[in-house]
Amino acid sequence: MNSDRVTIVNALATQKALYAADDQDVCLVVKYVGAQASGTVQVAAAAEMLLFKHGALAAEIADTTIQIGATPGSIDVSDAAGNTLGEVVNHINASANWEAKLVDALRADIPNASGTSLLVMAATQAKTTAGVQLVWDTSVDFNITRCISAVAWEVQKGADGNPWSPDETDYINSLIEWNQLSTYATGTTTMQVYEVDRDTNRETLIISRTAAATTVIGNKDWSSVGNGWGICAAKGCDIVLRQNGSTAGTGYLEVVGASRKFGY
């Protein structure tokens, strides 16, 4: 197989589409890796919004290795130590029993306890290969967000995926095209593209442009740049695409992107 054919095969194998409408973009994934038989995560409509339990199946108790705020086993996202997603993820990963990864999110995002910008979720089993997905509540959150990365493709597979399997430093991620629709009642919507290095926590805004008018489908095709690969992030970096509204986010965001393993 010559090099041109290799390039074509690789492009077909790695180019993928992502879609998010209301309450479908995944803020973060959380997995229980402790020694107990079960570990559950709950998103409650209260200040102590994230609840972590482990123990015997159906008899889980608060995991005291997690605590921000007054209650063991919980993260109070109104507390100054846990009111950004960067702080939340750092705290979860500091426990030997849990692992977390941001997906359709930035570290500065606020998981707003008063309005609950994470969708309320009953206690859900997190001792699985794929972990459990915590999603944004777009009736409160102003954004619809999609991440282009090898991890994001695994998250999209749901229970069949493994967000912890890719070595993110091996991949080059690129944005090829977006379609977006915002149905905000008032205000404006902006399309934003970030290059995100999850290892160093660097998050750089590289594109910001006014989105299409309300109820109008907006399209931007970037396939003519980057030798057909679109806008490429630096090796090992994610691309985070955000439809950022001035009121609660409604509508949808479709993204075509690619994650190419370096060295193919």
N, C-alpha and C positions, 0 to 999 in steps of 0.2 A: 504494500500500500504506500503510495507516494505521500509527500508531506501535505499537498493540497487536500487529498482525501482524508488524511488524519484530521486536518483542521475542520473539515465539513462534518465528519462523524462526531468530533468532540463538541462542536457547536450544537448539533442536534441532540446530543446526549445531555448537555448541561443547561440548555435554555429552558426556562420554566415560567409558569404564570402563577401569580398570587392574587387573591381576591379578598376584600374585606368590606362588608357592609356594617350596619349597626351591630355593635357588641360581638364582633368577630375578630378583631385584631388582638393578638396575644401579648399582654404586657410582659409576663415572665413565665418561665416554667420552673417548677420546684420538685425536687426528688428526695425521698427519704432514703438514706444510705446507712442508717443505724442498725444496731443488732436486734432490735425488737421485731416481732412478727408483723407489725403494722405501724404505719405512720400516716397521719391524715392532716390535710390543710383545709381550713375553712376561711371564707371571706364573710365577715359579719357586717351588718349595717350599723356600726357603732365605732367609737373612737379606737377601741382595741380591735382593729379590723382584721388582722391576720392571726389566726389561732392554729397552733401546732401541737399535735398530740401523738403519742406513740404508746406501744404496749401490746397486750394480747388483742387479737382481732375482735372487734366489737366491744372491747373493754379498755380503750385507749385513755390515757391520762395526759395532762399537760406535760410537754417536754421542757424541763426547766433549763435546758441549754439555750433556749431562745427566750429573750425578754427585753423589750423596750417599753418602758412604762411600768405601771404598778403590778401587773398580773403576770406571773410566770407562765411561759408557754405562749405568749402573745406579743405582737408588735403593735403598739399604739402609734398610728401614723400621724397623730396630732402632736406627738412628743417631738421636741427639737432634735432628738437623736435618731428619729426615724421618719422624718417628714419628706424625704426625697427617696426615689427608687434606688439611687446609688447607695444611700445609707441602709436601706432595707436589704438589698442584695448582699452588701458587705457583711451585715449582721448574720444573715442566714448562713452564708458560707463560712463564717467564723465558728459555727457549730460543727462538731464532728459527725453529727447525725443528719445533716441536711446539705443539699447543694441547690443553687439557683442560678439561672441565666436570664438576662434581659433579652427580649426578642424585639417586638414592635414597640420600642421604648427607648428613652434617653435617661441618663442618670439624674438629670435635674428635674425630671417629671415628678409631679406631686400626686401621691395616691390618696389625696383629699378625704379625710375621715368624715368631715361634716356632710359632704354630699355623696360620699362613697363613689369615687370615680373608677373603682374596680367593681365589676359586676358581682353582686352578692352570690355566694356559692356555699352550699351545704358542705359539711365535712366530707372530703373526697380522698380516696386512697392514693398515696403518693409513693408507695413502695412498688414501683413499676419501672420498666426500662425507659418508658417515655416520660415519666413523671406526671405532674398535673399542670394544666394550663390555667393561668389566671388572666382573664380578659378585661379589656376596658369597657366601661359602661358609657356608651356614647350619648346617653340622655343627660349625662353630667359632664363628661369629658369633652373638650372642644376640638379634639383631633380624631382623625382616622389615620392609622400609621401602618406601614408594611416594611419589613426588613428583608433585604436581599442578602442571604448568606447560606452557607451549607447547613448551619444550625436551623435556620428558618425553614429550609426545605424539609428537614426531619420533623420539625414541629407540625408542618402542614400534613404530614402523614398520620398524625394522631397516634393512636395506640400502636401502630405498626412502625413508628419512627423511633429514633434514639438521638435526641438533641445533644447527647454527650459523646457521640461517636466520632464526629469529624474533628480533625486537627485543623482549627480555623486558620492557623498560620500558613497552611499549605494552599490556600485558595485565593484566587482573584475574583472578586465579585463585580458585576457590572449592571447598570440600568439601561435597558433598551427602549422601553416605551411605558407610558402611563395613560390610563383613561380615568377620569374622575368626575364625580357628580356630587355637588353639595346642594342641599335643600334648606339651607339656613333661612330663617325668616327675615333677619336684618343683619347688617354688618358686612364684613368682607371675609374672603377665604384666600389663603396663600398656600402655594405649593412649595415645600421646602425639601431639600435633599442634603443629607448629612453623610460625611465619611466618618465612620466610628471605629476606633481601635479599642476593642474590649479589653485588651491586656493592659494598656497604659491609661485607659479611661479618657482618651482624647476624643472629643466629639466636635467636628468642624463643619459648619454650615457652608456648603459649596454652591448651592443654587437656592434662590428665593424669588418667586415670581407670582403675580396675581393669578389666581385660579379663574376658571370660567365663571360667568354669572350664575346666580342661583337657578337651578333646574335645567341648566345647559351642560351638556356633556363636554368636558375639556379633554383634549388629546395632545400629547407631545411625543413624537417619535425621535429618539436619539440614535437610531441605528446607522445614520450616515456618518457618525463620528467613531473614532477608535477602531478603524478598519472593520466596521460592522459590529463590533462588540459593545458599542454605546459608550456610556460614561463609566470608566473603570476606576474602582477604588485602589488604593495602594494594597500590595500583597498583604493578606492577613486581616484586612479591614472590612467591616460590613458597610453596606449602603442602607441608610434608613430614610424612607420616603414618607413625608407627612402632609396630609391635607389639614391645614391648620386654620380653624375658624375662629371668629370672634364671638360666636355663640355655640351652644352645644352641638356637637357634630352629628349630622345625619346625612345619608347618601351612601356613596360607595367609592372604593378606590381599587382599581385593577392595575397590576404591575406586571410587566414582562421583564425578566432579568436573567442573569446567568451566574453560575458559580463554577469556575473552571479550576481544576486542581493544577497547581503550578508544576511544570515539568512535562505535561502531556504534549 
